[in-house]
């Protein structure tokens, strides 16, 4: 696993390149564990030396020297491999010098040694100067630790799928890249039980390899007892330290401490790690030494280490706290933890602060005063940073502590409510907790009371109506003004932006302009970033797609600069929604899946990605996957989705249910989803639900409720500037008109429905929303074709258009406008192409199938037309594609306007031609 040094190979090969080549002596230095012996073994196998004799000389062992006399070594071309020359005594060195001095042309020698163990530094062959032959070329090489990529390759060989980036980083840090330490530690991880999963904590807990522990302890205890405390000090500090720091922690004093450092370096117990910095060559070795220090001595060392580190700038407060705790100084430990968490939060390292505070508060026996200081700090970081289930559990436990001051408990309850709502999707619980927090804080802390009230302004949660949120806005604004806190005023303004934008308040854009994006106060900047991202999200739902880019760019930049990772992640979800609606589908499925993976510990935050991925699956005909994604893959209840996202997911599910001809179920789903939107009263959020809900109810025969939906939608929108909802209202009206015309057998009213569809399509084109534009254009064409057909049954919008008898359209004269049927066919052809360009396989297939009902194939086979005897016909390919996506025969039949029996025959033909053994195998072969 240790690679040969390329320069060493080239240097020795030079000696054997030509018959008259001069001899070469190569010195290879490398600290313990860098692979010197392994290097010699590889040099012994040099392919350039097939006829050269190999002689091994292992210093310090009687059986490891060449049997020849000094004068006989070079009788023929020879490669002499001398291992561990630092172990040789003076007699052996004298003999080796004589051998090397007698090197002949066509020969070479490689001599390895540990520089830290040479009796005379820098002189591998001893203190006596050597006389080198005139023609001898003397070279030197130095082995170095592995870099991170080499460690990763070694780890991948041993750990397989458990070789994570986190594990590789921890391996590099703990071993210093020393190959022997890496290999031994990997062997320990491979045998770990339970099985290694790839975390840094597991690497840290693995312990010290026996070979490394034996080496470092032998060197440590070779140092005299009087000097040994300095090595112990290095083990306690556990990292590169300055001379004065080591001496101060050892307690030896300046002169004895300086002498001890020299002795430790001479014995290789310690190494110089950089200019003026000393420690262990392999960081992992510190743990082995630390474990051998007597307990009382170790506590004193930790106490002095805490004092030394507290004088560094910047102060590493987490390390200071760990030393205080190891010294038994618990008050100092808790104070240092608090400062460490505050420092991490101030620089945006919220997850680091969360981990430290969680671990501390989970320790039994923490005094109430300390809990009262640390718990709010944990909550603030958890709300700003990323979710931790353990954080919620800790907070829920702390708020039940009767000894906490009311103001502290109210603050904790506030942050718990925010986490439950914003980061875990448990809206009902979060709302109740926030209401209690607002009441608790009203009398004691006006700033935090305003914060709780501001949270209740947020309209996305299901349950409370728009009027309730408006009421909380009035209270929050008053409390923020009373507090005199600029950050709190900005927080209320950010939530006011989200509320106003949600229902298209004419003043919403003016509110966005009032956000203090230039503020130098990080707290204000974080709230302004949230306000911008709230505005971007609302702009997506309203249909102002061209404004989204600017809002997101500014909001994300401000969130990054001010340290608001939750806001950054939520902005990424908004971007996915925008890309879906504006037709930026190339690679969108993978972007959704990557986002879900990146936020796996906070599935609610990735709910946008789940829904967008599900919408893509619907359009692509992958209906099994569609339902899984739209239901959030069971990560949390879809009833807890934000209202606009829940309405969008519900619309897609209703569409699927209708495609499967399960009309009654679709109608029930429509009624339930509509109730949620109606109770909220933010009518622009009905846009992605309304067309499908209206169709479900109309096809189920409940036209009264369908009319009521359209009426409520229109009245709720009023004069609001909500382009996407306006287009959806036209679409819903067209759906209702089409279904009523078909139900009543009034084909003469279908052209009017077609015009309403085209109005919706034109509105979607303006946004732009190419997929919605193509869907509504397809509907318009379907109405025109159904109006032109003879004998339409009128059973449903889809059925009525597809089952009517059609005849060829009369050719138009050269100056005559195209007939409605010809225009409809042209529209359908355009739609099919647009669906194909987007990647909407199911929609493209459906549009082409409808086209074929108006352009029937001629009987017989024209000359030259392929018979498809051994390859799939176009119809077989379409059926096979839908079948491989998971659609049933009945669903394929409904999509392609075929009988289930015909679909069955096409699938059988596709399986026969491809050699597939099952529908699943057919998907693989396609």
C-alpha positions in Angstrom: 0.0 0.0 0.0 3.1 2.3 0.1 4.1 3.6 -3.3 7.7 3.5 -4.5 9.4 6.9 -4.6 9.8 7.7 -8.3 13.1 9.6 -7.9 14.7 6.6 -6.0 13.8 4.3 -8.8 15.3 6.6 -11.4 18.4 7.2 -9.4 19.3 3.5 -9.0 18.3 2.6 -12.6 20.9 5.1 -13.8 23.7 2.9 -12.3 22.7 0.0 -14.6 21.9 2.0 -17.7 25.2 1.3 -19.4 28.1 -1.1 -18.9 30.5 1.7 -18.1 28.1 3.7 -15.8 29.6 4.8 -12.5 28.3 3.4 -9.2 25.4 5.1 -7.4 24.9 5.5 -3.7 21.4 6.6 -2.6 20.6 7.7 1.0 16.9 7.5 1.8 15.7 9.2 5.0 12.3 8.9 6.5 10.8 9.0 10.0 9.4 5.9 11.5 6.4 4.5 9.6 7.0 6.3 6.3 7.8 3.0 4.5 11.5 2.8 4.1 11.7 -1.0 4.2 8.7 -1.3 1.8 10.6 1.1 -0.5 13.7 -1.2 -0.5 11.5 -4.2 -1.4 10.2 -2.4 -4.4 13.7 -1.3 -5.4 14.8 -4.9 -5.2 12.3 -5.7 -8.0 13.5 -3.0 -10.4 12.7 -4.3 -13.9 15.8 -2.5 -15.3 18.1 -4.9 -13.3 17.3 -8.4 -14.4 20.9 -9.7 -14.2 22.0 -7.8 -11.2 22.7 -9.6 -7.9 20.7 -8.4 -4.9 22.2 -8.3 -1.4 20.3 -7.3 1.8 22.0 -5.7 4.8 19.7 -5.3 7.7 21.6 -3.2 10.3 21.6 -4.1 13.9 21.0 -7.8 13.3 23.8 -10.4 12.9 21.8 -12.4 10.5 21.0 -9.5 8.3 24.4 -8.8 6.8 25.9 -10.1 3.5 27.8 -13.3 3.9 30.6 -12.1 1.5 33.7 -10.4 2.7 34.0 -6.6 2.1 36.1 -7.2 -1.0 33.8 -9.8 -2.5 30.5 -7.8 -2.5 31.2 -6.1 -5.8 32.5 -9.1 -7.8 29.6 -8.7 -10.2 27.0 -6.0 -10.8 25.2 -5.7 -7.5 22.3 -3.8 -5.9 23.0 -3.5 -2.2 20.0 -2.8 0.0 20.9 -1.4 3.4 18.0 -1.1 5.8 17.8 0.9 9.1 21.4 2.1 9.2 20.5 4.1 12.3 20.5 0.8 14.2 24.2 0.0 13.3 26.9 0.1 16.0 30.3 1.6 15.3 31.8 -1.8 14.2 29.0 -2.4 11.7 29.3 1.2 10.4 33.0 0.7 9.9 32.4 -2.4 7.9 29.6 -0.8 5.8 31.8 2.2 5.0 34.5 -0.2 3.6 31.9 -2.0 1.5 30.5 1.2 0.1 34.0 2.7 -0.6 34.7 -0.4 -2.8 31.7 0.0 -5.1 32.5 -0.8 -8.7 30.9 0.5 -11.9 27.6 -1.1 -12.8 26.6 -1.4 -9.1 24.4 0.6 -6.7 23.4 0.8 -3.1 20.4 2.2 -1.3 20.8 3.0 2.4 17.7 3.9 4.5 17.6 5.5 8.0 15.5 7.4 10.5 17.0 10.9 10.8 15.6 11.3 14.3 17.5 8.3 15.5 21.0 8.9 14.1 23.7 9.0 16.7 25.2 12.0 14.9 22.5 14.2 13.2 22.9 14.4 9.4 25.5 11.7 9.2 23.9 8.3 8.4 27.3 6.5 8.3 28.5 7.7 11.7 30.7 10.5 12.9 33.8 9.4 11.0 34.0 11.0 7.6 33.7 8.6 4.7 36.0 8.5 1.7 33.9 8.2 -1.5 35.4 6.8 -4.7 35.9 9.5 -7.4 33.3 8.0 -9.8 30.6 7.3 -7.2 27.5 9.4 -7.5 26.0 10.1 -4.0 22.3 11.1 -3.9 19.8 11.7 -1.2 16.0 11.3 -1.1 13.4 11.9 1.6 10.1 10.1 2.1 7.1 12.2 3.0 3.7 11.5 4.5 0.8 10.7 2.3 -1.5 13.5 1.1 -5.2 13.4 1.5 -5.8 11.8 -1.9 -3.4 8.9 -1.1 -5.0 8.4 2.3 -8.4 8.3 0.6 -7.3 5.6 -1.9 -5.9 3.5 1.0 -9.1 4.0 3.0 -11.3 3.1 0.0 -9.4 -0.2 -0.4 -10.1 -1.2 3.2 -13.4 0.5 4.1 -15.3 0.4 0.8 -18.6 2.3 1.0 -17.8 3.4 4.6 -14.9 5.5 3.2 -16.5 8.9 3.6 -14.9 12.3 3.2 -15.4 12.9 6.9 -13.5 9.6 7.7 -10.6 10.5 5.3 -10.2 13.9 6.9 -10.1 12.4 10.4 -7.6 9.8 9.3 -5.3 12.5 7.8 -5.6 14.6 10.9 -4.9 11.8 13.4 -2.2 10.0 11.6 -0.4 13.0 10.0 -0.5 10.9 6.8 2.2 8.6 8.1 1.6 5.4 6.0 2.2 2.8 8.7 -0.1 4.6 11.1 -2.8 5.0 8.4 -2.6 1.3 7.5 -2.7 0.1 11.1 -5.6 2.4 12.0 -7.6 1.3 9.0 -7.1 -2.3 10.0 -8.6 -1.4 13.4 -11.5 0.3 11.8 -12.2 -2.6 9.5 -12.5 -4.9 12.6 -14.6 -2.5 14.5 -17.9 -3.7 16.0 -20.5 -2.5 15.4 -19.4 -2.0 11.8 -17.6 1.3 10.9 -20.0 3.8 9.3 -17.6 6.5 8.3 -17.8 9.2 11.0 -15.0 11.2 12.5 -16.2 10.2 16.0 -15.6 6.6 15.2 -12.1 7.3 13.9 -11.4 9.2 17.2 -12.7 6.4 19.3 -10.8 3.7 17.6 -7.7 4.1 19.8 -4.0 4.0 19.1 -2.5 1.2 16.9 -0.3 -1.1 19.1 2.8 -0.6 16.9 2.6 3.2 17.2 1.9 3.1 20.9 4.9 0.9 21.5 7.2 3.1 19.5 6.1 6.4 21.1 6.1 5.0 24.7 9.6 3.5 24.2 10.9 6.9 23.1 9.0 8.7 25.9 10.4 6.5 28.7 13.9 6.7 27.2 13.7 10.3 28.5 14.9 10.7 32.1 12.1 11.0 34.7 13.3 14.6 35.4 12.6 15.6 31.8 9.6 13.4 31.1 6.9 15.9 32.2 7.7 18.0 29.2 6.7 15.1 26.9 3.6 14.6 29.1 2.8 18.3 28.6 2.9 17.8 24.8 0.5 14.9 25.1 -1.9 16.9 27.2 -1.8 19.9 24.8 -2.3 17.5 21.9 -1.1 19.7 19.1 1.8 21.9 18.0 2.9 24.1 20.9 5.5 26.7 21.4 8.5 26.1 23.6 7.3 28.4 26.4 3.8 26.8 26.3 5.3 23.3 26.8 7.5 24.5 29.6 4.6 26.3 31.4 2.3 23.2 31.2 5.1 20.9 32.3 5.8 23.0 35.4 9.5 22.5 35.1 10.6 26.1 34.9 12.6 27.9 32.2 16.0 26.3 32.4 15.1 22.7 33.3 12.2 22.9 30.8 14.5 24.0 28.0 16.9 21.2 28.7 14.0 18.7 28.8 12.8 19.9 25.4 16.3 19.2 24.0 16.4 15.8 25.5 12.9 15.0 24.1 13.9 16.0 20.6 17.2 14.0 20.8 15.3 10.9 21.8 12.7 11.5 19.1 10.0 11.5 21.7 8.9 14.9 20.2 9.5 16.4 16.9 9.8 20.0 15.5 6.5 20.4 13.6 7.1 23.9 12.3 9.0 27.0 13.1 9.1 27.2 16.9 6.3 24.5 17.3 6.8 21.1 18.8 4.7 18.0 19.4 4.3 14.4 18.3 5.2 13.4 14.7 2.0 11.4 14.6 -0.8 13.3 16.4 -2.5 10.0 17.4 0.5 9.2 19.5 -0.4 11.8 22.1 -3.3 9.7 23.3 -1.0 6.8 24.0 1.3 8.9 26.2 -1.5 10.7 27.9 -3.0 7.5 29.1 0.2 6.6 30.9 0.4 9.8 32.9 -0.6 9.3 36.6 -4.0 10.8 37.3 -3.1 13.5 39.8 -0.2 14.6 37.6 -2.5 14.6 34.5 -5.0 16.9 36.3 -2.3 19.4 37.1 -1.1 19.3 33.5 -4.7 20.0 32.3 -5.1 22.8 34.8 -1.9 24.5 33.5 -2.9 23.8 29.9 -6.2 25.7 30.4 -4.3 28.7 31.7 -1.8 28.6 28.8 -4.4 28.3 26.1 -6.5 31.1 27.5 -3.6 33.4 26.7 -3.5 32.5 23.0 -5.1 34.9 20.5 -7.7 34.0 19.5 -8.5 31.9 22.5 -9.5 28.3 21.6 -12.3 28.3 24.2 -13.6 24.8 23.4 -10.1 23.4 24.2 -9.8 25.5 27.3 -13.1 24.1 28.5 -12.0 20.5 27.8 -8.8 21.1 29.9 -10.8 22.7 32.8 -13.1 19.7 32.8 -10.3 17.2 32.7 -8.7 19.1 35.6 -12.0 18.8 37.6 -12.6 22.6 37.4 -16.3 22.5 36.4 -17.1 26.2 36.8 -14.2 27.0 34.5 -15.4 24.4 32.1 -18.9 25.8 31.8 -17.7 29.4 31.4 -15.3 28.3 28.6 -18.1 26.3 26.9 -20.3 29.4 26.9 -17.6 31.5 25.4 -16.7 28.9 22.8 -20.4 28.7 21.7 -20.7 32.5 21.5 -17.5 32.7 19.5 -18.7 29.9 17.1 -22.1 31.6 16.7 -20.5 35.0 16.0 -18.5 33.6 13.1 -21.4 31.6 11.7 -20.3 28.2 12.9 -23.7 27.3 14.3 -23.4 23.6 14.0 -20.2 23.6 16.0 -21.9 25.6 18.7 -24.9 23.3 18.7 -22.8 20.1 19.1 -20.8 21.6 22.0 -23.8 22.9 23.8 -25.8 19.7 23.3 -23.0 17.6 24.7 -22.6 19.9 27.7 -26.3 20.2 28.6 -26.7 16.4 28.3 -24.2 16.0 31.2 -25.9 15.1 34.5 -25.5 17.6 37.4 -25.3 20.9 35.4 -26.2 23.6 37.9 -29.5 25.5 37.2 -27.7 28.8 36.7 -25.5 27.3 34.0 -28.4 25.6 32.3 -30.2 29.0 32.3 -27.2 30.5 30.5 -26.4 27.7 28.1 -29.9 26.6 27.0 -30.9 29.8 25.3 -27.6 29.9 23.5 -28.3 26.4 22.2 -31.7 27.4 21.1 -30.6 30.5 19.2 -28.0 28.5 17.4 -30.3 25.7 16.6 -32.9 28.0 15.1 -30.4 29.9 13.0 -28.4 26.8 12.0 -29.6 23.4 11.0 -32.0 21.1 12.8 -30.9 18.5 15.4 -33.5 16.1 16.8 -31.4 15.9 20.0 -31.7 19.7 20.3 -35.5 19.5 20.3 -35.4 16.8 22.9 -33.0 18.8 25.1 -35.2 21.9 24.8 -38.4 20.1 25.6 -36.7 18.7 28.7 -35.4 22.1 29.8 -38.7 24.0 29.4 -40.2 21.6 31.9 -37.6 22.7 34.5 -39.5 24.5 37.2 -36.4 26.1 38.5 -35.8 28.1 35.4 -36.6 31.9 35.5 -39.8 32.6 33.6 -38.0 34.8 31.1 -35.5 32.1 30.3 -38.2 29.5 30.0 -40.2 31.7 27.7 -37.2 32.3 25.5 -36.5 28.6 25.3 -40.2 27.9 24.5 -40.0 30.5 21.7 -37.0 28.9 20.1 -38.5 25.4 20.5 -41.7 26.6 18.7 -39.6 28.1 15.9 -37.7 24.8 15.5 -40.9 22.7 15.5 -42.5 24.9 12.9 -39.7 26.0 10.6 -37.2 23.1 10.7 -39.3 20.0 11.6 -42.6 20.7 9.9 -44.6 20.1 13.1 -46.8 23.2 12.6 -49.6 22.4 15.0 -47.2 21.8 17.9 -45.1 24.7 17.0 -48.1 27.1 16.8 -49.3 26.1 20.3 -45.8 26.5 21.8 -45.3 29.9 20.2 -48.7 31.2 21.5 -47.7 30.1 25.0 -44.2 31.7 24.6 -45.8 35.0 23.4 -47.9 35.1 26.6 -45.0 34.2 28.9 -42.7 36.8 27.4 -45.2 39.7 27.1 -44.7 40.9 30.6 -41.0 40.2 31.0 -39.1 40.6 27.7 -40.8 42.7 25.0 -38.1 41.9 22.4 -38.6 38.2 22.6 -42.4 38.6 22.9 -42.2 40.5 19.6 -40.2 37.6 18.1 -42.8 35.1 19.1 -45.6 37.2 17.7 -43.6 37.8 14.5 -43.3 34.0 14.0 -47.1 33.8 14.3 -47.4 36.2 11.4 -45.9 33.6 9.0 -48.8 32.5 6.8 -47.3 29.3 5.3 -48.5 27.0 8.1 -51.8 25.2 7.6 -54.6 26.0 10.1 -54.8 29.7 11.0 -56.5 32.0 8.5 -55.0 35.0 6.8 -57.0 37.3 9.2 -55.4 35.6 12.2 -51.9 36.2 10.8 -52.9 39.9 10.2 -53.9 40.2 13.8 -50.6 38.9 15.0 -48.8 41.3 12.7 -50.4 44.3 14.4 -49.3 42.9 17.8 -45.8 42.1 16.7 -45.2 45.5 15.1 -46.3 47.2 18.3 -44.1 45.0 20.5 -41.1 45.5 18.2 -41.5 49.3 18.4 -41.8 49.1 22.2 -38.6 47.1 22.4 -36.5 49.7 20.5 -34.5 46.8 19.0 -33.6 47.3 15.3 -33.1 43.6 14.6 -36.5 42.8 16.0 -38.1 45.5 13.9 -36.4 44.0 10.9 -37.6 40.5 11.8 -41.2 41.7 12.0 -40.7 43.5 8.6 -39.3 40.3 7.1 -42.4 38.4 8.1 -44.6 41.3 7.0 -43.0 41.0 3.6 -43.8 37.3 3.4 -47.4 37.8 4.5 -48.1 40.7 2.2 -46.5 39.0 -0.8 -48.4 35.8 -0.2 -51.8 37.4 -0.9 -50.4 40.0 -3.4 -50.9 43.0 -1.2 -50.2 46.1 -3.5 -47.8 47.4 -0.9 -45.7 44.2 -0.8 -43.0 45.4 -3.2 -42.6 48.7 -1.2 -42.1 46.6 1.9 -39.3 44.7 0.2 -37.5 48.0 -0.6 -37.6 48.9 3.1 -35.5 45.8 4.2 -32.2 47.1 5.6 -29.9 45.1 3.3 -27.0 47.5 3.9 -27.1 47.1 7.6 -23.7 46.4 9.3 -25.5 44.7 12.2 -25.3 40.9 11.6 -28.6 40.3 13.3 -30.4 42.9 11.1 -28.6 41.5 8.0 -29.8 38.0 8.8 -33.4 39.1 9.1 -33.1 41.2 5.9 -31.8 38.1 4.1 -34.8 36.2 5.3 -37.1 38.9 4.1 -35.5 38.8 0.6 -35.8 35.1 0.4 -39.4 35.2 1.7 -40.1 37.7 -1.1 -38.4 35.4 -3.7 -40.5 32.4 -2.6 -43.7 34.4 -2.7 -42.7 35.8 -6.1 -42.4 32.2 -7.4 -45.9 31.3 -6.2 -47.4 34.6 -7.6 -45.7 34.0 -11.0 -43.1 36.9 -11.0 -40.4 34.6 -12.2 -38.2 37.4 -13.7 -37.9 39.1 -10.3 -36.9 35.9 -8.5 -33.3 35.8 -9.7 -32.4 39.2 -8.2 -34.1 38.6 -4.9 -32.5 35.2 -4.5 -29.0 36.3 -5.4 -29.1 39.2 -3.0 -30.8 37.2 -0.2 -28.4 34.3 -0.4 -25.4 36.5 -0.5 -26.6 38.4 2.5 -27.5 35.1 4.3 -24.0 33.8 3.6 -22.3 37.0 4.8 -24.3 37.2 8.0 -24.3 33.5 8.8 -27.8 32.2 8.2 -27.5 28.6 6.8 -31.2 27.9 7.2 -32.1 30.8 5.0 -29.5 29.7 2.4 -31.0 26.3 2.2 -34.6 27.5 2.0 -33.5 29.7 -1.0 -32.2 26.6 -2.7 -35.7 25.1 -2.5 -37.2 28.2 -4.0 -34.8 28.0 -6.9 -35.9 24.4 -7.7 -39.5 25.6 -7.8 -38.7 28.4 -10.2 -36.7 26.0 -12.4 -39.7 23.6 -12.6 -42.2 26.3 -13.6 -40.0 28.1 -16.1 -39.0 24.8 -17.9 -35.4 24.5 -16.8 -35.8 20.7 -16.5 -32.4 19.6 -17.7 -30.7 18.0 -14.7 -33.5 19.2 -12.4 -34.3 15.7 -11.1 -30.7 15.2 -10.0 -30.6 18.7 -8.5 -33.7 17.8 -6.4 -32.2 14.4 -5.3 -28.9 16.1 -4.4 -30.7 18.7 -2.3 -32.7 16.0 -0.5 -29.4 14.1 0.2 -27.7 17.3 1.5 -30.6 18.1 3.9 -31.3 14.5 4.9 -31.2 15.4 8.6 -33.9 18.0 8.0 -36.5 16.6 5.5 -38.9 19.4 6.0 -36.4 21.9 4.6 -36.2 19.7 1.4 -39.9 19.5 0.9 -39.7 21.8 -2.1 -37.3 19.3 -3.7 -39.6 16.4 -3.0 -42.6 18.0 -4.6 -40.6 19.2 -7.7 -39.1 15.7 -8.1 -42.7 14.3 -7.9 -44.0 16.7 -10.5 -41.2 15.7 -12.9 -42.1 12.0 -12.3 -45.7 12.7 -13.2 -44.8 14.4 -16.5 -42.3 11.7 -17.3 -44.9 8.9 -16.7 -43.0 7.5 -13.7 -46.1 7.3 -11.6 -44.9 4.9 -9.0 -42.0 7.2 -8.2 -44.3 10.3 -8.5 -46.5 9.2 -5.6 -43.5 8.4 -3.4 -41.9 11.8 -4.0 -45.2 13.7 -3.6 -45.8 12.0 -0.3 -42.3 13.1 0.9 -41.2 9.4 0.9 -42.7 9.1 4.4 -40.2 11.5 6.0 -43.1 13.4 7.6 -46.8 13.9 7.1 -47.9 15.7 4.0 -50.6 17.4 6.0 -47.8 19.4 7.5 -46.5 20.8 4.2 -46.7 24.6 3.8 -50.1 25.4 2.3 -48.9 26.4 -1.3 -46.6 23.3 -1.5 -49.3 21.1 -0.1 -51.8 22.4 -2.7 -49.3 21.8 -5.5 -48.7 18.3 -4.4 -52.4 17.6 -4.0 -53.1 18.9 -7.5 -50.5 16.5 -8.9 -52.0 13.6 -7.0 -55.5 14.4 -8.2 -54.2 14.6 -11.8 -52.7 11.1 -11.4 -55.9 9.7 -9.9 -57.9 11.1 -12.8 -55.4 9.6 -15.3 -56.1 6.3 -13.6 -59.9 6.8 -14.1 -60.5 6.8 -10.4 -62.8 9.8 -10.6 -64.6 9.4 -7.3 -61.3 9.2 -5.3 -60.0 12.2 -7.2 -63.1 14.2 -6.2 -62.6 13.4 -2.5 -59.0 14.4 -2.7 -60.0 17.7 -4.3 -62.6 18.5 -1.6 -60.0 17.8 1.2 -57.2 19.9 -0.4 -59.5 22.7 -1.3 -60.7 23.0 2.3 -57.1 23.6 3.5 -56.6 26.5 1.0 -60.0 28.0 1.6 -59.5 28.0 5.4 -56.1 29.7 4.9 -57.7 32.4 2.6 -54.5 33.1 0.7 -56.1 32.5 -2.7 -53.0 32.8 -5.0 -52.0 29.6 -3.4 -54.9 27.8 -5.0 -53.3 28.2 -8.5 -51.7 24.8 -8.7 -54.7 23.0 -7.3 -57.7 24.6 -8.9 -57.7 23.3 -12.5 -57.3 19.7 -11.3 -59.7 20.0 -8.4 -62.4 21.5 -10.7 -61.9 18.8 -13.3 -62.2 16.1 -10.7 -65.5 17.4 -9.3 -66.9 18.1 -12.8 -66.1 14.6 -14.0 -67.6 13.2 -10.8 -70.8 15.0 -11.6 -70.5 17.5 -8.7 -70.7 20.6 -10.9 -72.2 22.7 -8.1 -69.1 22.4 -6.0 -66.9 22.9 -9.1 -68.8 26.1 -9.8 -68.4 27.2 -6.2 -64.6 26.5 -6.4 -64.2 28.7 -9.5 -66.4 31.4 -7.9 -64.5 31.4 -4.6 -61.2 31.4 -6.4 -62.2 34.4 -8.5 -63.7 36.4 -5.5 -60.7 35.5 -3.3 -58.3 36.9 -5.9 -60.2 40.1 -6.5 -58.0 42.6 -8.2 -54.7 41.0 -6.8 -51.7 41.2 -9.1 -51.1 37.4 -9.1 -50.2 36.4 -12.7 -49.9 32.6 -12.1 -53.3 32.5 -10.2 -55.0 34.6 -13.0 -53.8 32.1 -15.6 -55.0 29.2 -13.4 -58.4 30.8 -13.0 -58.8 31.0 -16.8 -57.7 27.3 -17.0 -60.2 26.3 -14.3 -63.0 28.2 -16.1 -62.1 26.4 -19.3 -62.1 23.0 -17.6 -65.6 23.7 -16.2 -66.9 24.9 -19.6 -65.5 21.9 -21.4 -66.9 19.3 -19.0 -70.3 21.0 -18.9 -70.4 21.1 -22.7 -69.5 17.4 -22.9 -71.9 16.4 -20.2 -74.8 18.1 -21.9 -73.8 17.0 -25.4 -73.4 20.6 -26.5 -70.3 20.3 -28.8 -71.2 23.7 -30.1 -70.0 25.2 -26.8 -66.6 23.5 -27.0 -65.0 26.3 -29.2 -65.8 28.8 -26.4 -64.0 26.5 -23.9 -61.1 26.3 -26.4 -60.8 30.0 -26.4 -60.7 30.2 -22.6 -57.9 27.6 -22.7 -56.0 29.7 -25.2 -56.5 32.7 -22.9 -54.8 30.7 -20.1 -52.1 29.5 -22.5 -51.3 33.1 -23.5 -51.1 34.1 -19.8 -48.7 31.3 -19.1 -46.6 32.2 -22.1 -46.2 35.7 -20.6 -44.8 34.4 -17.3 -43.2 32.3 -18.8 -44.4 28.8 -17.9 -43.9 26.5 -20.9 -45.2 23.3 -19.5 -48.5 24.9 -18.3 -48.7 26.7 -21.6 -48.4 23.4 -23.5 -50.9 21.7 -21.3 -53.6 24.4 -21.8 -52.8 24.6 -25.5 -53.3 20.9 -25.8 -56.7 21.2 -24.0 -57.7 23.9 -26.5 -56.9 21.7 -29.4 -58.7 18.8 -27.8 -61.9 20.9 -27.5 -61.6 22.0 -31.2 -61.2 18.4 -32.3 -64.1 17.2 -30.1 -66.3 20.0 -31.5 -65.5 18.9 -35.0 -66.0 15.2 -34.3 -69.3 13.4 -34.9 -71.0 11.4 -32.2 -69.0 12.5 -29.1 -70.1 10.6 -26.0 -69.5 13.5 -23.6 -68.4 11.2 -20.8 -65.4 13.3 -19.8 -63.1 15.9 -21.1 -60.5 13.4 -22.2 -62.9 10.7 -23.2 -65.2 13.0 -25.2 -62.3 14.3 -27.2 -60.8 10.9 -27.9 -63.7 8.7 -28.6 -65.6 10.8 -31.1 -65.6 9.8 -34.8 -63.4 11.9 -37.0 -63.1 12.4 -40.6 -60.4 14.0 -42.8 -60.7 17.8 -42.9 -61.6 19.4 -46.2 -58.6 21.0 -47.8 -58.5 24.8 -47.5 -58.1 26.9 -50.6 -54.8 28.7 -51.1 -56.3 32.0 -49.8 -58.6 30.5 -47.2 -57.7 30.6 -43.5 -56.9 27.2 -42.0 -59.9 25.3 -40.6 -60.4 25.0 -36.8 -59.4 21.4 -37.1 -56.2 22.1 -39.0 -55.3 24.8 -36.5 -56.0 22.3 -33.6 -53.8 19.6 -35.3 -51.0 22.2 -35.7 -51.4 23.1 -32.0 -51.2 19.5 -31.0 -48.1 18.9 -33.1 -46.5 21.9 -31.5 -47.5 20.7 -28.0 -46.1 17.2 -28.6 -42.8 18.8 -29.6 -42.7 21.1 -26.6 -43.4 18.2 -24.3 -40.7 16.2 -25.9 -38.2 19.1 -25.6 -39.0 19.4 -21.9 -38.7 15.7 -21.3 -42.5 15.2 -20.5 -42.7 11.7 -21.9 -46.2 10.9 -20.7 -47.6 14.2 -22.0 -45.8 13.9 -25.4 -47.1 10.4 -25.8 -50.6 11.4 -25.0 -50.5 14.4 -27.4 -49.2 12.2 -30.2 -51.9 9.6 -29.5 -54.6 12.2 -29.8 -53.1 13.4 -33.1 -53.4 9.8 -34.4 -57.1 9.8 -33.8 -57.4 12.7 -36.3 -54.7 11.3 -38.7 -55.5 7.6 -39.0 -52.8 5.5 -40.7 -53.7 4.3 -44.2 -54.5 0.6 -44.7 -51.8 -1.6 -46.0 -48.0 -1.0 -46.0 -46.5 1.3 -48.7 -43.5 0.0 -50.5 -40.3 0.6 -48.6 -41.9 1.0 -45.2 -40.2 -1.1 -42.6 -42.1 -4.0 -41.2 -40.6 -3.8 -37.7 -40.3 -7.5 -37.8 -37.3 -7.5 -35.4 -37.4 -4.0 -33.9 -40.0 -2.1 -32.0 -42.7 -0.3 -34.0 -43.3 3.3 -33.0 -46.5 2.3 -31.1 -44.8 -0.6 -29.4 -42.0 1.7 -28.3 -44.5 4.2 -26.8 -46.4 1.4 -25.0 -43.1 -0.2 -23.8 -41.9 3.2 -22.5 -45.0 3.8 -20.5 -45.1 0.2 -19.2 -41.4 0.5 -18.1 -42.4 3.6 -16.2 -44.8 1.6 -14.1 -48.1 2.4 -15.7 -50.7 -0.4 -15.8 -52.3 -1.6 -19.0 -55.5 0.3 -18.2 -53.5 3.6 -17.6 -51.6 3.1 -20.8 -54.8 2.5 -22.7 -56.4 5.7 -21.3 -53.3 7.7 -22.3 -53.0 6.3 -25.8 -56.7 5.9 -26.6 -56.3 2.2 -27.1 -58.1 -0.8 -25.6 -56.4 -2.7 -22.8 -56.2 -5.8 -25.0 -54.3 -3.8 -27.7 -51.9 -2.5 -25.0 -51.4 -6.1 -23.9 -50.5 -7.2 -27.4 -48.0 -4.3 -27.9 -46.3 -5.1 -24.6 -46.0 -8.8 -25.6 -44.5 -7.8 -28.9 -42.0 -5.5 -27.2 -41.0 -8.2 -24.8 -40.6 -10.7 -27.6 -38.5 -8.4 -29.7 -36.2 -7.2 -26.9 -35.9 -10.6 -25.2 -37.3 -9.2 -21.9 -38.5 -11.8 -19.4 -40.8 -9.3 -17.5 -42.0 -5.7 -17.5 -39.2 -4.9 -15.1 -36.7 -6.5 -17.4 -38.3 -4.6 -20.3 -37.4 -1.3 -18.5 -33.8 -2.5 -18.2 -33.5 -3.5 -21.8 -35.1 -0.3 -23.1 
